[in-house]
Amino acid sequence: MLKGVIHLHSTYSDGERTLKELRQHFLQAGCSFACITDHAEAFDADSLHSYMTECEKYSDDKFLFIPGLEFECERRMHILGIGMLALLRTRDPINVIQEIEKCDGISVIAHPSDAMFDWIETFKVLPRGIEVWNTKYDGQYAPRPGAFHLLGRLQQRQSKLLAFYGQDLHWKRQYSKMFIWVWTDTLDRIAILQSLLSAQYHAATDKYHLPSNGALDQSQLTQFEVLHQRSCWIRKCVETAHKAVRRTGVKVPHSIKARVRSIF
């Protein structure tokens, strides 16, 4: 098996680390690959070529970048195009999903908000997967059970719909220990993408083992609900305190902001 990560951002869009720094960081974490998905809106044709070239430059027999893009669609829905490198003119999510598939990428609705669930269920075309745990939006302690319930309902229409687990890594002090294990020993773009498409993978944190189909028992979902609600409450308290400090005109030091990001 190969250990890797999904859903990262570099300085090509709004991440704090360069591609070289991301390689070093995840090599130290024991990873062999990274499916990076910088924001499509940050690119033109020239910078996209540079992005692809630099991903190749920092790939070798120890570590592989699989470059892709994250597209912002209508209603601020975000869709990952894992392994897909083509800029699109459409913001319609159905069209974005279809274009990603035409380009042999893997389409994944990223961190869907609760308010989007009903809308997603009306889609005539579904993506290959749903990001059921995004450790930037959901936090590092537990995902939202609602995202797993959404996945389960959509699987009644598309049984092979996949559960994805992404870091959405932007900041240097952000939590970065959500890993993907693909069931192949071949460090190759096609082999890794095929492992993802065929559900030959699982995700893991320090505490949890998470399946590619997202099937969790009720006791696990109940535990996640308690942990997630607790984390959200603490985060809201911190955000309220931050707003109160800002109203006084005091600027919160970057070092403190970085520390808070590492906690949540």
LUMPA-688106 format. One record per residue (C-alpha): residue number from 1; x, y, z. Coordinates in nm, 4 decimals, decimal comma. Last residue first. Layout:
N
<rec seq="NUM" px="X" py="Y" pz="Z"/>
...
***
This chain:
264
<rec seq="264" px="-0,8920" py="2,3089" pz="1,5087"/>
<rec seq="263" px="-0,5840" py="2,3184" pz="1,7306"/>
<rec seq="262" px="-0,3296" py="2,3863" pz="1,4548"/>
<rec seq="261" px="-0,5445" py="2,6735" pz="1,3277"/>
<rec seq="260" px="-0,5485" py="2,8273" pz="1,6789"/>
<rec seq="259" px="-0,1666" py="2,8244" pz="1,6871"/>
<rec seq="258" px="-0,1451" py="2,9928" pz="1,3478"/>
<rec seq="257" px="-0,3833" py="3,2682" pz="1,4626"/>
<rec seq="256" px="-0,1667" py="3,3198" pz="1,7724"/>
<rec seq="255" px="0,1519" py="3,3451" pz="1,5639"/>
<rec seq="254" px="-0,0187" py="3,5884" pz="1,3247"/>
<rec seq="253" px="-0,0718" py="3,8344" pz="1,6084"/>
<rec seq="252" px="-0,4332" py="3,9461" pz="1,6704"/>
<rec seq="251" px="-0,4714" py="4,3135" pz="1,5797"/>
<rec seq="250" px="-0,6261" py="4,5278" pz="1,8518"/>
<rec seq="249" px="-0,8859" py="4,7756" pz="1,7258"/>
<rec seq="248" px="-1,1276" py="4,7071" pz="2,0114"/>
<rec seq="247" px="-1,3727" py="4,5597" pz="1,7621"/>
<rec seq="246" px="-1,1039" py="4,3118" pz="1,6564"/>
<rec seq="245" px="-1,0811" py="4,1752" pz="2,0111"/>
<rec seq="244" px="-1,4558" py="4,1124" pz="2,0213"/>
<rec seq="243" px="-1,4427" py="3,9406" pz="1,6837"/>
<rec seq="242" px="-1,1661" py="3,7098" pz="1,8066"/>
<rec seq="241" px="-1,3598" py="3,6258" pz="2,1235"/>
<rec seq="240" px="-1,6622" py="3,5304" pz="1,9153"/>
<rec seq="239" px="-1,4438" py="3,3182" pz="1,6875"/>
<rec seq="238" px="-1,2929" py="3,1388" pz="1,9884"/>
<rec seq="237" px="-1,6370" py="3,0681" pz="2,1327"/>
<rec seq="236" px="-1,7562" py="2,9482" pz="1,7934"/>
<rec seq="235" px="-1,4608" py="2,7090" pz="1,7740"/>
<rec seq="234" px="-1,5374" py="2,5676" pz="2,1181"/>
<rec seq="233" px="-1,8996" py="2,5038" pz="2,0189"/>
<rec seq="232" px="-1,7983" py="2,3511" pz="1,6858"/>
<rec seq="231" px="-1,5558" py="2,1111" pz="1,8576"/>
<rec seq="230" px="-1,8255" py="1,9974" pz="2,1008"/>
<rec seq="229" px="-2,0737" py="1,9474" pz="1,8177"/>
<rec seq="228" px="-1,8167" py="1,7466" pz="1,6214"/>
<rec seq="227" px="-1,7277" py="1,5228" pz="1,9149"/>
<rec seq="226" px="-2,0907" py="1,4434" pz="1,9969"/>
<rec seq="225" px="-2,1879" py="1,3817" pz="1,6332"/>
<rec seq="224" px="-1,8762" py="1,1720" pz="1,5693"/>
<rec seq="223" px="-1,9644" py="0,9456" pz="1,8622"/>
<rec seq="222" px="-2,3154" py="0,9015" pz="1,7245"/>
<rec seq="221" px="-2,1751" py="0,8196" pz="1,3820"/>
<rec seq="220" px="-1,9455" py="0,5573" pz="1,5325"/>
<rec seq="219" px="-2,2308" py="0,4004" pz="1,7293"/>
<rec seq="218" px="-2,4470" py="0,3985" pz="1,4168"/>
<rec seq="217" px="-2,2023" py="0,1919" pz="1,2152"/>
<rec seq="216" px="-1,9979" py="0,3522" pz="0,9403"/>
<rec seq="215" px="-2,0251" py="0,2884" pz="0,5650"/>
<rec seq="214" px="-1,8305" py="0,5656" pz="0,3920"/>
<rec seq="213" px="-1,7738" py="0,3529" pz="0,0821"/>
<rec seq="212" px="-1,3971" py="0,4114" pz="0,0852"/>
<rec seq="211" px="-1,3726" py="0,3079" pz="0,4492"/>
<rec seq="210" px="-1,2421" py="0,5135" pz="0,7437"/>
<rec seq="209" px="-0,9945" py="0,3928" pz="1,0069"/>
<rec seq="208" px="-0,9897" py="0,6300" pz="1,3039"/>
<rec seq="207" px="-0,7684" py="0,7423" pz="1,5906"/>
<rec seq="206" px="-0,4402" py="0,8761" pz="1,4523"/>
<rec seq="205" px="-0,6163" py="0,9466" pz="1,1250"/>
<rec seq="204" px="-0,6909" py="0,7006" pz="0,8476"/>
<rec seq="203" px="-0,8469" py="0,6835" pz="0,5040"/>
<rec seq="202" px="-0,9139" py="0,3727" pz="0,2982"/>
<rec seq="201" px="-0,8331" py="0,2668" pz="-0,0538"/>
<rec seq="200" px="-0,9230" py="0,0294" pz="-0,3353"/>
<rec seq="199" px="-1,2554" py="0,1965" pz="-0,4113"/>
<rec seq="198" px="-1,2142" py="0,1278" pz="-0,7859"/>
<rec seq="197" px="-1,1822" py="0,4971" pz="-0,8710"/>
<rec seq="196" px="-0,9237" py="0,5561" pz="-0,5975"/>
<rec seq="195" px="-0,7123" py="0,2583" pz="-0,7006"/>
<rec seq="194" px="-0,7407" py="0,3709" pz="-1,0624"/>
<rec seq="193" px="-0,6131" py="0,7158" pz="-0,9659"/>
<rec seq="192" px="-0,3162" py="0,5583" pz="-0,7877"/>
<rec seq="191" px="-0,2272" py="0,3213" pz="-1,0722"/>
<rec seq="190" px="-0,2644" py="0,5952" pz="-1,3359"/>
<rec seq="189" px="-0,0416" py="0,8388" pz="-1,1484"/>
<rec seq="188" px="0,2299" py="0,5855" pz="-1,0708"/>
<rec seq="187" px="0,3963" py="0,4759" pz="-0,7501"/>
<rec seq="186" px="0,2981" py="0,1113" pz="-0,7880"/>
<rec seq="185" px="0,2546" py="-0,0625" pz="-0,4517"/>
<rec seq="184" px="-0,1232" py="-0,0554" pz="-0,4741"/>
<rec seq="183" px="-0,4021" py="-0,0566" pz="-0,2177"/>
<rec seq="182" px="-0,4247" py="0,3174" pz="-0,1675"/>
<rec seq="181" px="-0,3861" py="0,4525" pz="0,1875"/>
<rec seq="180" px="-0,5204" py="0,8059" pz="0,2355"/>
<rec seq="179" px="-0,4040" py="1,0236" pz="0,5231"/>
<rec seq="178" px="-0,5662" py="1,2832" pz="0,7494"/>
<rec seq="177" px="-0,2693" py="1,4066" pz="0,9514"/>
<rec seq="176" px="-0,2311" py="1,7638" pz="0,8289"/>
<rec seq="175" px="-0,3746" py="1,9950" pz="1,0965"/>
<rec seq="174" px="-0,2970" py="2,3539" pz="0,9961"/>
<rec seq="173" px="0,0217" py="2,5236" pz="1,1150"/>
<rec seq="172" px="0,1602" py="2,5726" pz="0,7643"/>
<rec seq="171" px="-0,1722" py="2,6936" pz="0,6273"/>
<rec seq="170" px="-0,3771" py="2,5876" pz="0,3249"/>
<rec seq="169" px="-0,4552" py="2,2152" pz="0,3519"/>
<rec seq="168" px="-0,8013" py="2,1108" pz="0,2361"/>
<rec seq="167" px="-0,7231" py="1,7926" pz="0,4297"/>
<rec seq="166" px="-0,9498" py="1,5568" pz="0,2418"/>
<rec seq="165" px="-1,1444" py="1,2378" pz="0,3115"/>
<rec seq="164" px="-1,3409" py="1,0995" pz="0,0205"/>
<rec seq="163" px="-1,6412" py="0,8663" pz="0,0327"/>
<rec seq="162" px="-1,7235" py="0,7066" pz="-0,3016"/>
<rec seq="161" px="-2,0401" py="0,6623" pz="-0,5082"/>
<rec seq="160" px="-2,0438" py="0,3000" pz="-0,6248"/>
<rec seq="159" px="-2,4144" py="0,2456" pz="-0,5503"/>
<rec seq="158" px="-2,5346" py="0,5401" pz="-0,7569"/>
<rec seq="157" px="-2,9025" py="0,6030" pz="-0,6845"/>
<rec seq="156" px="-2,9209" py="0,4465" pz="-0,3389"/>
<rec seq="155" px="-2,5634" py="0,5690" pz="-0,3001"/>
<rec seq="154" px="-2,7027" py="0,9239" pz="-0,2956"/>
<rec seq="153" px="-2,8907" py="0,8516" pz="0,0269"/>
<rec seq="152" px="-2,5813" py="0,6989" pz="0,1878"/>
<rec seq="151" px="-2,3616" py="0,9921" pz="0,0852"/>
<rec seq="150" px="-2,6080" py="1,2365" pz="0,2399"/>
<rec seq="149" px="-2,6055" py="1,0329" pz="0,5620"/>
<rec seq="148" px="-2,2247" py="1,0453" pz="0,5623"/>
<rec seq="147" px="-2,2335" py="1,4244" pz="0,5203"/>
<rec seq="146" px="-2,4896" py="1,4480" pz="0,8021"/>
<rec seq="145" px="-2,2520" py="1,2669" pz="1,0366"/>
<rec seq="144" px="-2,0387" py="1,5835" pz="1,0381"/>
<rec seq="143" px="-1,6720" py="1,4913" pz="1,0706"/>
<rec seq="142" px="-1,4719" py="1,4434" pz="1,3909"/>
<rec seq="141" px="-1,1658" py="1,5723" pz="1,5743"/>
<rec seq="140" px="-0,9651" py="1,7426" pz="1,2985"/>
<rec seq="139" px="-1,2141" py="2,0138" pz="1,2094"/>
<rec seq="138" px="-1,5166" py="2,0015" pz="0,9831"/>
<rec seq="137" px="-1,4096" py="2,2817" pz="0,7491"/>
<rec seq="136" px="-1,0320" py="2,2284" pz="0,7523"/>
<rec seq="135" px="-1,0402" py="1,8532" pz="0,8229"/>
<rec seq="134" px="-1,2747" py="1,7839" pz="0,5322"/>
<rec seq="133" px="-1,4651" py="1,4660" pz="0,6091"/>
<rec seq="132" px="-1,7465" py="1,3433" pz="0,3832"/>
<rec seq="131" px="-1,5900" py="1,4669" pz="0,0602"/>
<rec seq="130" px="-1,8461" py="1,3239" pz="-0,1805"/>
<rec seq="129" px="-1,7505" py="1,1022" pz="-0,4720"/>
<rec seq="128" px="-1,7647" py="1,0082" pz="-0,8361"/>
<rec seq="127" px="-1,9928" py="1,3037" pz="-0,9074"/>
<rec seq="126" px="-2,3673" py="1,2742" pz="-0,9628"/>
<rec seq="125" px="-2,5605" py="1,3694" pz="-1,2752"/>
<rec seq="124" px="-2,9315" py="1,4450" pz="-1,2457"/>
<rec seq="123" px="-2,8593" py="1,6573" pz="-0,9403"/>
<rec seq="122" px="-3,1668" py="1,6974" pz="-0,7178"/>
<rec seq="121" px="-2,9937" py="1,5366" pz="-0,4160"/>
<rec seq="120" px="-2,7224" py="1,8027" pz="-0,4384"/>
<rec seq="119" px="-2,9812" py="2,0738" pz="-0,3819"/>
<rec seq="118" px="-3,1187" py="1,9068" pz="-0,0693"/>
<rec seq="117" px="-2,7677" py="1,8724" pz="0,0766"/>
<rec seq="116" px="-2,6499" py="2,2252" pz="-0,0037"/>
<rec seq="115" px="-2,7589" py="2,3884" pz="0,3240"/>
<rec seq="114" px="-2,5602" py="2,1290" pz="0,5197"/>
<rec seq="113" px="-2,2458" py="2,2575" pz="0,3496"/>
<rec seq="112" px="-2,0670" py="2,0327" pz="0,1019"/>
<rec seq="111" px="-1,6969" py="2,0036" pz="0,1915"/>
<rec seq="110" px="-1,5798" py="1,9200" pz="-0,1617"/>
<rec seq="109" px="-1,7994" py="1,7586" pz="-0,4259"/>
<rec seq="108" px="-1,5632" py="1,5078" pz="-0,5868"/>
<rec seq="107" px="-1,5001" py="1,4553" pz="-0,9579"/>
<rec seq="106" px="-1,2169" py="1,2177" pz="-1,0476"/>
<rec seq="105" px="-1,0322" py="1,3125" pz="-1,3650"/>
<rec seq="104" px="-1,0346" py="1,1341" pz="-1,6984"/>
<rec seq="103" px="-1,0810" py="1,4641" pz="-1,8909"/>
<rec seq="102" px="-1,4380" py="1,3696" pz="-1,9841"/>
<rec seq="101" px="-1,5031" py="1,2990" pz="-1,6134"/>
<rec seq="100" px="-1,3906" py="1,6482" pz="-1,5160"/>
<rec seq="99" px="-1,6086" py="1,7963" pz="-1,7905"/>
<rec seq="98" px="-1,9167" py="1,6083" pz="-1,6682"/>
<rec seq="97" px="-1,8689" py="1,7176" pz="-1,3067"/>
<rec seq="96" px="-1,8171" py="2,0788" pz="-1,4170"/>
<rec seq="95" px="-2,1290" py="2,0655" pz="-1,6355"/>
<rec seq="94" px="-2,3384" py="1,9419" pz="-1,3444"/>
<rec seq="93" px="-2,1865" py="2,2030" pz="-1,1138"/>
<rec seq="92" px="-2,2693" py="2,4960" pz="-1,3459"/>
<rec seq="91" px="-1,9774" py="2,7358" pz="-1,3201"/>
<rec seq="90" px="-1,8762" py="2,6951" pz="-1,6850"/>
<rec seq="89" px="-1,5682" py="2,8355" pz="-1,8558"/>
<rec seq="88" px="-1,3394" py="2,5505" pz="-1,7564"/>
<rec seq="87" px="-0,9617" py="2,5291" pz="-1,7104"/>
<rec seq="86" px="-0,8141" py="2,1875" pz="-1,7758"/>
<rec seq="85" px="-0,5805" py="1,9861" pz="-1,5539"/>
<rec seq="84" px="-0,7696" py="1,6917" pz="-1,3991"/>
<rec seq="83" px="-0,5956" py="1,4440" pz="-1,1655"/>
<rec seq="82" px="-0,8509" py="1,5072" pz="-0,8918"/>
<rec seq="81" px="-1,1081" py="1,7570" pz="-1,0197"/>
<rec seq="80" px="-1,2447" py="1,8791" pz="-0,6900"/>
<rec seq="79" px="-1,5815" py="2,0514" pz="-0,6840"/>
<rec seq="78" px="-1,6616" py="2,3561" pz="-0,4730"/>
<rec seq="77" px="-2,0132" py="2,4934" pz="-0,4316"/>
<rec seq="76" px="-2,0090" py="2,8686" pz="-0,3947"/>
<rec seq="75" px="-2,3785" py="2,8958" pz="-0,4855"/>
<rec seq="74" px="-2,2719" py="2,8332" pz="-0,8486"/>
<rec seq="73" px="-1,9359" py="2,6665" pz="-0,8988"/>
<rec seq="72" px="-1,5852" py="2,7105" pz="-0,7600"/>
<rec seq="71" px="-1,3520" py="2,4559" pz="-0,9173"/>
<rec seq="70" px="-1,0665" py="2,2768" pz="-0,7419"/>
<rec seq="69" px="-0,7871" py="2,1600" pz="-0,9700"/>
<rec seq="68" px="-0,5556" py="1,8640" pz="-1,0217"/>
<rec seq="67" px="-0,1904" py="1,7746" pz="-0,9948"/>
<rec seq="66" px="-0,0825" py="1,4230" pz="-0,8964"/>
<rec seq="65" px="0,2455" py="1,4848" pz="-0,7157"/>
<rec seq="64" px="0,4578" py="1,1743" pz="-0,6674"/>
<rec seq="63" px="0,7197" py="1,0973" pz="-0,4024"/>
<rec seq="62" px="1,0086" py="0,8554" pz="-0,3675"/>
<rec seq="61" px="1,0662" py="0,7443" pz="-0,7288"/>
<rec seq="60" px="1,0432" py="1,1056" pz="-0,8470"/>
<rec seq="59" px="0,8051" py="1,4015" pz="-0,8453"/>
<rec seq="58" px="0,9224" py="1,7534" pz="-0,7619"/>
<rec seq="57" px="0,9899" py="1,8502" pz="-1,1235"/>
<rec seq="56" px="0,6658" py="1,6924" pz="-1,2441"/>
<rec seq="55" px="0,4634" py="1,9081" pz="-1,0043"/>
<rec seq="54" px="0,6719" py="2,2030" pz="-1,1248"/>
<rec seq="53" px="0,5788" py="2,1367" pz="-1,4869"/>
<rec seq="52" px="0,2070" py="2,1037" pz="-1,4083"/>
<rec seq="51" px="0,2039" py="2,4281" pz="-1,2117"/>
<rec seq="50" px="0,4089" py="2,6079" pz="-1,4775"/>
<rec seq="49" px="0,1617" py="2,4961" pz="-1,7457"/>
<rec seq="48" px="-0,1273" py="2,6206" pz="-1,5314"/>
<rec seq="47" px="0,0579" py="2,9498" pz="-1,4822"/>
<rec seq="46" px="0,0787" py="2,9992" pz="-1,8575"/>
<rec seq="45" px="-0,2806" py="2,9013" pz="-1,9404"/>
<rec seq="44" px="-0,4326" py="3,1172" pz="-1,6660"/>
<rec seq="43" px="-0,4702" py="3,0086" pz="-1,3079"/>
<rec seq="42" px="-0,5999" py="3,1294" pz="-0,9708"/>
<rec seq="41" px="-0,9626" py="3,0489" pz="-1,0566"/>
<rec seq="40" px="-0,8737" py="2,6803" pz="-1,0808"/>
<rec seq="39" px="-0,8028" py="2,6643" pz="-0,7078"/>
<rec seq="38" px="-0,5175" py="2,4258" pz="-0,6295"/>
<rec seq="37" px="-0,5978" py="2,0556" pz="-0,6152"/>
<rec seq="36" px="-0,3009" py="1,8470" pz="-0,5032"/>
<rec seq="35" px="-0,3299" py="1,4687" pz="-0,4988"/>
<rec seq="34" px="-0,0203" py="1,3921" pz="-0,2934"/>
<rec seq="33" px="0,1947" py="1,0805" pz="-0,3096"/>
<rec seq="32" px="0,4471" py="0,8699" pz="-0,1177"/>
<rec seq="31" px="0,3732" py="0,9809" pz="0,2367"/>
<rec seq="30" px="0,5834" py="0,8996" pz="0,5416"/>
<rec seq="29" px="0,5119" py="1,2220" pz="0,7320"/>
<rec seq="28" px="0,8612" py="1,3494" pz="0,6497"/>
<rec seq="27" px="0,7792" py="1,2951" pz="0,2819"/>
<rec seq="26" px="0,4657" py="1,4958" pz="0,3460"/>
<rec seq="25" px="0,6443" py="1,8074" pz="0,4672"/>
<rec seq="24" px="0,9257" py="1,7878" pz="0,2131"/>
<rec seq="23" px="0,6869" py="1,7556" pz="-0,0808"/>
<rec seq="22" px="0,4696" py="2,0380" pz="0,0519"/>
<rec seq="21" px="0,7780" py="2,2591" pz="0,0848"/>
<rec seq="20" px="0,8787" py="2,1939" pz="-0,2763"/>
<rec seq="19" px="0,5241" py="2,2626" pz="-0,3932"/>
<rec seq="18" px="0,5357" py="2,5944" pz="-0,2112"/>
<rec seq="17" px="0,3584" py="2,6269" pz="0,1223"/>
<rec seq="16" px="0,1201" py="2,9003" pz="0,2393"/>
<rec seq="15" px="-0,1737" py="2,7964" pz="0,0199"/>
<rec seq="14" px="-0,3961" py="3,0416" pz="-0,1666"/>
<rec seq="13" px="-0,3385" py="2,9542" pz="-0,5337"/>
<rec seq="12" px="-0,0024" py="2,8596" pz="-0,6860"/>
<rec seq="11" px="0,1322" py="2,9016" pz="-0,3321"/>
<rec seq="10" px="0,0077" py="2,5501" pz="-0,2659"/>
<rec seq="9" px="-0,3311" py="2,4002" pz="-0,1819"/>
<rec seq="8" px="-0,3993" py="2,0398" pz="-0,0821"/>
<rec seq="7" px="-0,6971" py="1,8087" pz="-0,1324"/>
<rec seq="6" px="-0,5811" py="1,4483" pz="-0,0946"/>
<rec seq="5" px="-0,2945" py="1,2868" pz="0,0946"/>
<rec seq="4" px="-0,0746" py="0,9802" pz="0,0590"/>
<rec seq="3" px="0,0305" py="0,6424" pz="0,1923"/>
<rec seq="2" px="0,0997" py="0,3620" pz="-0,0539"/>
<rec seq="1" px="0,0000" py="0,0000" pz="0,0000"/>
***
